[in-house]
Amino acid sequence: MSQRLPRVTAAEVIRVLEKRGFTLVRQSGSHRIYKDVDGKRVTVAFHSGKVLHPKVVKSILRDANLTVEEFAQLLKSN
């Protein structure tokens, strides 16, 4: 059985993405678009301090090709 999705803010998601090699390529309003060296694109809706909806987190993880377990592990490591 898979782990539950953590309740996280956009800033926490961005920290994890940057650990995985994603870099900010552009911003359109409140949406920040990140890409990695393989060209995978992830869009994060950035609203300071607000917790992201679980469906949004799931979509980001799918786009970044991360499992919930990998995400949780990266989130814990500073």
Sequence and secondary structure as in RCSB ss.txt:
>XXXX:A:sequence
MSQRLPRVTAAEVIRVLEKRGFTLVRQSGSHRIYKDVDGKRVTVAFHSGKVLHPKVVKSILRDANLTVEEFAQLL
KSN
>XXXX:A:secstr
        BHHHHHHHHHHTT EEEEEETTEEEEE TT  EEEEE  TT B  HHHHHHHHHHHT  HHHHHHHH
H  
